[in-house]
Amino acid sequence: MGFLYSILIGGIAGYIASRLMDSHNSALVNIILGIVGGFVGGFVARKLGNDPDNDGLFMNLLIAVGGAVLLIFVGRLL
């Protein structure tokens, strides 16, 4: 169930991030960006003292969107 949850949240987060950053990616790229963004966002949140594992769905989505936006931003810099 955790894998399906990650794909669902990743897809939603990737879509939101691509719209915020005006990036036109395919659905598969949005899902990958959202999943990896969730890991990046979770890492940053832990470094800032927050525990995303105990947060709810909405907070996990926000963390994943933030991580995906960060990935898109870094990708544009390269």
N, CA, C and O atoms as a GROMACS GRO file, in nm:
protein
  312
    1MET      N    1   0.082  -0.119   0.000
    1MET     CA    2   0.000   0.000   0.000
    1MET      C    3   0.086   0.125   0.000
    1MET      O    4   0.047   0.227  -0.058
    2GLY      N    5   0.202   0.120   0.064
    2GLY     CA    6   0.290   0.235   0.069
    2GLY      C    7   0.340   0.275  -0.069
    2GLY      O    8   0.358   0.394  -0.097
    3PHE      N    9   0.364   0.175  -0.156
    3PHE     CA   10   0.412   0.203  -0.290
    3PHE      C   11   0.306   0.274  -0.372
    3PHE      O   12   0.335   0.371  -0.441
    4LEU      N   13   0.181   0.226  -0.364
    4LEU     CA   14   0.071   0.292  -0.435
    4LEU      C   15   0.046   0.432  -0.382
    4LEU      O   16   0.015   0.524  -0.458
    5TYR      N   17   0.058   0.448  -0.250
    5TYR     CA   18   0.044   0.579  -0.187
    5TYR      C   19   0.150   0.675  -0.240
    5TYR      O   20   0.120   0.790  -0.269
    6SER      N   21   0.274   0.627  -0.253
    6SER     CA   22   0.383   0.711  -0.304
    6SER      C   23   0.358   0.752  -0.448
    6SER      O   24   0.384   0.866  -0.485
    7ILE      N   25   0.308   0.660  -0.529
    7ILE     CA   26   0.279   0.693  -0.669
    7ILE      C   27   0.165   0.794  -0.678
    7ILE      O   28   0.172   0.888  -0.757
    8LEU      N   29   0.062   0.776  -0.599
    8LEU     CA   30  -0.052   0.868  -0.601
    8LEU      C   31  -0.010   1.008  -0.556
    8LEU      O   32  -0.036   1.107  -0.625
    9ILE      N   33   0.055   1.016  -0.441
    9ILE     CA   34   0.101   1.146  -0.390
    9ILE      C   35   0.204   1.205  -0.485
    9ILE      O   36   0.204   1.326  -0.509
   10GLY      N   37   0.293   1.121  -0.539
   10GLY     CA   38   0.395   1.168  -0.633
   10GLY      C   39   0.335   1.226  -0.759
   10GLY      O   40   0.380   1.330  -0.808
   11GLY      N   41   0.234   1.160  -0.812
   11GLY     CA   42   0.168   1.211  -0.931
   11GLY      C   43   0.101   1.345  -0.908
   11GLY      O   44   0.112   1.436  -0.990
   12ILE      N   45   0.032   1.356  -0.798
   12ILE     CA   46  -0.036   1.482  -0.764
   12ILE      C   47   0.068   1.591  -0.738
   12ILE      O   48   0.053   1.703  -0.788
   13ALA      N   49   0.171   1.559  -0.662
   13ALA     CA   50   0.273   1.658  -0.631
   13ALA      C   51   0.349   1.701  -0.755
   13ALA      O   52   0.377   1.820  -0.774
   14GLY      N   53   0.383   1.606  -0.841
   14GLY     CA   54   0.452   1.640  -0.965
   14GLY      C   55   0.368   1.728  -1.056
   14GLY      O   56   0.420   1.821  -1.118
   15TYR      N   57   0.239   1.699  -1.064
   15TYR     CA   58   0.149   1.781  -1.144
   15TYR      C   59   0.142   1.924  -1.090
   15TYR      O   60   0.153   2.020  -1.165
   16ILE      N   61   0.123   1.937  -0.960
   16ILE     CA   62   0.114   2.069  -0.898
   16ILE      C   63   0.244   2.146  -0.918
   16ILE      O   64   0.243   2.264  -0.951
   17ALA      N   65   0.357   2.079  -0.896
   17ALA     CA   66   0.487   2.145  -0.911
   17ALA      C   67   0.511   2.188  -1.055
   17ALA      O   68   0.564   2.296  -1.079
   18SER      N   69   0.472   2.105  -1.151
   18SER     CA   70   0.494   2.141  -1.291
   18SER      C   71   0.408   2.261  -1.331
   18SER      O   72   0.449   2.343  -1.413
   19ARG      N   73   0.290   2.272  -1.273
   19ARG     CA   74   0.205   2.388  -1.301
   19ARG      C   75   0.258   2.514  -1.231
   19ARG      O   76   0.251   2.624  -1.287
   20LEU      N   77   0.309   2.499  -1.110
   20LEU     CA   78   0.365   2.614  -1.039
   20LEU      C   79   0.489   2.668  -1.108
   20LEU      O   80   0.511   2.790  -1.112
   21MET      N   81   0.569   2.579  -1.163
   21MET     CA   82   0.695   2.618  -1.227
   21MET      C   83   0.679   2.636  -1.378
   21MET      O   84   0.777   2.662  -1.447
   22ASP      N   85   0.557   2.624  -1.430
   22ASP     CA   86   0.527   2.635  -1.573
   22ASP      C   87   0.617   2.543  -1.655
   22ASP      O   88   0.678   2.584  -1.754
   23SER      N   89   0.622   2.418  -1.612
   23SER     CA   90   0.700   2.316  -1.678
   23SER      C   91   0.604   2.219  -1.745
   23SER      O   92   0.509   2.172  -1.681
   24HIS      N   93   0.626   2.189  -1.871
   24HIS     CA   94   0.535   2.103  -1.945
   24HIS      C   95   0.599   1.965  -1.959
   24HIS      O   96   0.672   1.938  -2.054
   25ASN      N   97   0.569   1.879  -1.863
   25ASN     CA   98   0.624   1.744  -1.861
   25ASN      C   99   0.513   1.643  -1.886
   25ASN      O  100   0.394   1.674  -1.874
   26SER      N  101   0.554   1.521  -1.920
   26SER     CA  102   0.457   1.413  -1.936
   26SER      C  103   0.410   1.365  -1.799
   26SER      O  104   0.467   1.402  -1.696
   27ALA      N  105   0.308   1.284  -1.799
   27ALA     CA  106   0.253   1.233  -1.673
   27ALA      C  107   0.356   1.147  -1.600
   27ALA      O  108   0.366   1.153  -1.478
   28LEU      N  109   0.433   1.066  -1.675
   28LEU     CA  110   0.534   0.982  -1.613
   28LEU      C  111   0.644   1.066  -1.548
   28LEU      O  112   0.688   1.034  -1.437
   29VAL      N  113   0.687   1.171  -1.614
   29VAL     CA  114   0.789   1.260  -1.557
   29VAL      C  115   0.735   1.330  -1.434
   29VAL      O  116   0.808   1.348  -1.337
   30ASN      N  117   0.607   1.370  -1.437
   30ASN     CA  118   0.546   1.433  -1.319
   30ASN      C  119   0.544   1.338  -1.200
   30ASN      O  120   0.572   1.379  -1.087
   31ILE      N  121   0.512   1.211  -1.224
   31ILE     CA  122   0.509   1.114  -1.115
   31ILE      C  123   0.650   1.094  -1.059
   31ILE      O  124   0.668   1.092  -0.937
   32ILE      N  125   0.748   1.080  -1.147
   32ILE     CA  126   0.886   1.062  -1.101
   32ILE      C  127   0.934   1.184  -1.025
   32ILE      O  128   0.997   1.170  -0.920
   33LEU      N  129   0.905   1.304  -1.077
   33LEU     CA  130   0.943   1.427  -1.006
   33LEU      C  131   0.877   1.434  -0.869
   33LEU      O  132   0.941   1.475  -0.772
   34GLY      N  133   0.752   1.396  -0.861
   34GLY     CA  134   0.681   1.400  -0.734
   34GLY      C  135   0.735   1.300  -0.633
   34GLY      O  136   0.749   1.333  -0.515
   35ILE      N  137   0.767   1.178  -0.679
   35ILE     CA  138   0.821   1.077  -0.588
   35ILE      C  139   0.959   1.116  -0.539
   35ILE      O  140   0.986   1.113  -0.419
   36VAL      N  141   1.046   1.154  -0.632
   36VAL     CA  142   1.181   1.197  -0.592
   36VAL      C  143   1.172   1.326  -0.510
   36VAL      O  144   1.248   1.344  -0.415
   37GLY      N  145   1.081   1.415  -0.548
   37GLY     CA  146   1.060   1.537  -0.471
   37GLY      C  147   1.014   1.509  -0.330
   37GLY      O  148   1.049   1.582  -0.237
   38GLY      N  149   0.936   1.404  -0.313
   38GLY     CA  150   0.894   1.364  -0.179
   38GLY      C  151   1.012   1.321  -0.093
   38GLY      O  152   1.019   1.353   0.025
   39PHE      N  153   1.105   1.246  -0.154
   39PHE     CA  154   1.225   1.206  -0.081
   39PHE      C  155   1.313   1.326  -0.048
   39PHE      O  156   1.365   1.338   0.063
   40VAL      N  157   1.330   1.415  -0.146
   40VAL     CA  158   1.411   1.535  -0.124
   40VAL      C  159   1.345   1.625  -0.020
   40VAL      O  160   1.412   1.673   0.072
   41GLY      N  161   1.216   1.647  -0.033
   41GLY     CA  162   1.143   1.729   0.064
   41GLY      C  163   1.146   1.670   0.203
   41GLY      O  164   1.158   1.742   0.302
   42GLY      N  165   1.133   1.537   0.212
   42GLY     CA  166   1.141   1.470   0.342
   42GLY      C  167   1.278   1.485   0.405
   42GLY      O  168   1.289   1.504   0.526
   43PHE      N  169   1.382   1.475   0.323
   43PHE     CA  170   1.519   1.493   0.374
   43PHE      C  171   1.538   1.635   0.428
   43PHE      O  172   1.592   1.654   0.537
   44VAL      N  173   1.493   1.734   0.352
   44VAL     CA  174   1.506   1.874   0.395
   44VAL      C  175   1.423   1.898   0.521
   44VAL      O  176   1.468   1.967   0.613
   45ALA      N  177   1.302   1.842   0.525
   45ALA     CA  178   1.216   1.860   0.643
   45ALA      C  179   1.279   1.800   0.768
   45ALA      O  180   1.272   1.858   0.876
   46ARG      N  181   1.342   1.683   0.753
   46ARG     CA  182   1.409   1.621   0.868
   46ARG      C  183   1.527   1.705   0.915
   46ARG      O  184   1.551   1.717   1.035
   47LYS      N  185   1.601   1.764   0.822
   47LYS     CA  186   1.714   1.849   0.858
   47LYS      C  187   1.669   1.976   0.929
   47LYS      O  188   1.743   2.033   1.009
   48LEU      N  189   1.546   2.020   0.899
   48LEU     CA  190   1.491   2.139   0.964
   48LEU      C  191   1.422   2.106   1.096
   48LEU      O  192   1.370   2.196   1.163
   49GLY      N  193   1.420   1.978   1.133
   49GLY     CA  194   1.363   1.939   1.262
   49GLY      C  195   1.220   1.890   1.258
   49GLY      O  196   1.162   1.866   1.363
   50ASN      N  197   1.162   1.874   1.140
   50ASN     CA  198   1.026   1.825   1.127
   50ASN      C  199   1.030   1.675   1.096
   50ASN      O  200   1.123   1.628   1.031
   51ASP      N  201   0.931   1.601   1.142
   51ASP     CA  202   0.923   1.458   1.114
   51ASP      C  203   0.806   1.433   1.019
   51ASP      O  204   0.692   1.419   1.064
   52PRO      N  205   0.832   1.426   0.887
   52PRO     CA  206   0.721   1.410   0.792
   52PRO      C  207   0.651   1.276   0.801
   52PRO      O  208   0.541   1.261   0.748
   53ASP      N  209   0.711   1.176   0.867
   53ASP     CA  210   0.646   1.046   0.879
   53ASP      C  211   0.523   1.052   0.969
   53ASP      O  212   0.431   0.971   0.954
   54ASN      N  213   0.520   1.146   1.061
   54ASN     CA  214   0.406   1.159   1.153
   54ASN      C  215   0.305   1.263   1.108
   54ASN      O  216   0.202   1.282   1.174
   55ASP      N  217   0.331   1.330   0.996
   55ASP     CA  218   0.240   1.431   0.945
   55ASP      C  219   0.129   1.365   0.865
   55ASP      O  220   0.138   1.247   0.830
   56GLY      N  221   0.027   1.440   0.837
   56GLY     CA  222  -0.087   1.387   0.763
   56GLY      C  223  -0.067   1.394   0.612
   56GLY      O  224   0.040   1.430   0.564
   57LEU      N  225  -0.170   1.359   0.542
   57LEU     CA  226  -0.167   1.355   0.397
   57LEU      C  227  -0.136   1.491   0.337
   57LEU      O  228  -0.053   1.502   0.246
   58PHE      N  229  -0.201   1.594   0.386
   58PHE     CA  230  -0.182   1.728   0.330
   58PHE      C  231  -0.038   1.776   0.347
   58PHE      O  232   0.020   1.834   0.255
   59MET      N  233   0.020   1.753   0.465
   59MET     CA  234   0.157   1.796   0.488
   59MET      C  235   0.255   1.717   0.403
   59MET      O  236   0.351   1.773   0.351
   60ASN      N  237   0.231   1.588   0.387
   60ASN     CA  238   0.316   1.507   0.299
   60ASN      C  239   0.308   1.555   0.155
   60ASN      O  240   0.408   1.557   0.083
   61LEU      N  241   0.189   1.595   0.113
   61LEU     CA  242   0.173   1.648  -0.023
   61LEU      C  243   0.249   1.779  -0.038
   61LEU      O  244   0.316   1.800  -0.139
   62LEU      N  245   0.239   1.867   0.062
   62LEU     CA  246   0.313   1.994   0.055
   62LEU      C  247   0.464   1.971   0.051
   62LEU      O  248   0.535   2.039  -0.022
   63ILE      N  249   0.512   1.877   0.129
   63ILE     CA  250   0.656   1.847   0.130
   63ILE      C  251   0.699   1.792  -0.005
   63ILE      O  252   0.805   1.829  -0.056
   64ALA      N  253   0.619   1.704  -0.065
   64ALA     CA  254   0.651   1.647  -0.195
   64ALA      C  255   0.648   1.754  -0.304
   64ALA      O  256   0.733   1.755  -0.393
   65VAL      N  257   0.551   1.844  -0.298
   65VAL     CA  258   0.544   1.954  -0.396
   65VAL      C  259   0.667   2.044  -0.381
   65VAL      O  260   0.727   2.084  -0.481
   66GLY      N  261   0.703   2.076  -0.257
   66GLY     CA  262   0.822   2.159  -0.235
   66GLY      C  263   0.948   2.093  -0.289
   66GLY      O  264   1.031   2.160  -0.350
   67GLY      N  265   0.962   1.964  -0.267
   67GLY     CA  266   1.078   1.892  -0.319
   67GLY      C  267   1.078   1.887  -0.471
   67GLY      O  268   1.184   1.902  -0.533
   68ALA      N  269   0.962   1.866  -0.533
   68ALA     CA  270   0.952   1.862  -0.678
   68ALA      C  271   0.982   1.999  -0.739
   68ALA      O  272   1.048   2.008  -0.842
   69VAL      N  273   0.934   2.105  -0.676
   69VAL     CA  274   0.964   2.241  -0.723
   69VAL      C  275   1.114   2.266  -0.715
   69VAL      O  276   1.173   2.324  -0.806
   70LEU      N  277   1.176   2.221  -0.607
   70LEU     CA  278   1.321   2.235  -0.592
   70LEU      C  279   1.394   2.159  -0.702
   70LEU      O  280   1.492   2.210  -0.757
   71LEU      N  281   1.349   2.039  -0.734
   71LEU     CA  282   1.412   1.961  -0.841
   71LEU      C  283   1.397   2.029  -0.977
   71LEU      O  284   1.492   2.032  -1.056
   72ILE      N  285   1.280   2.083  -1.006
   72ILE     CA  286   1.260   2.153  -1.133
   72ILE      C  287   1.349   2.276  -1.139
   72ILE      O  288   1.407   2.305  -1.244
   73PHE      N  289   1.360   2.348  -1.030
   73PHE     CA  290   1.444   2.468  -1.025
   73PHE      C  291   1.591   2.434  -1.049
   73PHE      O  292   1.658   2.500  -1.128
   74VAL      N  293   1.639   2.331  -0.982
   74VAL     CA  294   1.778   2.289  -1.001
   74VAL      C  295   1.800   2.238  -1.143
   74VAL      O  296   1.905   2.263  -1.203
   75GLY      N  297   1.702   2.165  -1.197
   75GLY     CA  298   1.712   2.117  -1.334
   75GLY      C  299   1.721   2.231  -1.434
   75GLY      O  300   1.793   2.220  -1.534
   76ARG      N  301   1.651   2.338  -1.409
   76ARG     CA  302   1.660   2.454  -1.499
   76ARG      C  303   1.793   2.525  -1.489
   76ARG      O  304   1.841   2.582  -1.587
   77LEU      N  305   1.854   2.523  -1.370
   77LEU     CA  306   1.984   2.585  -1.354
   77LEU      C  307   2.093   2.510  -1.431
   77LEU      O  308   2.189   2.570  -1.479
   78LEU      N  309   2.076   2.379  -1.442
   78LEU     CA  310   2.174   2.299  -1.513
   78LEU      C  311   2.151   2.310  -1.661
   78LEU      O  312   2.224   2.249  -1.739
   0.00000   0.00000   0.00000
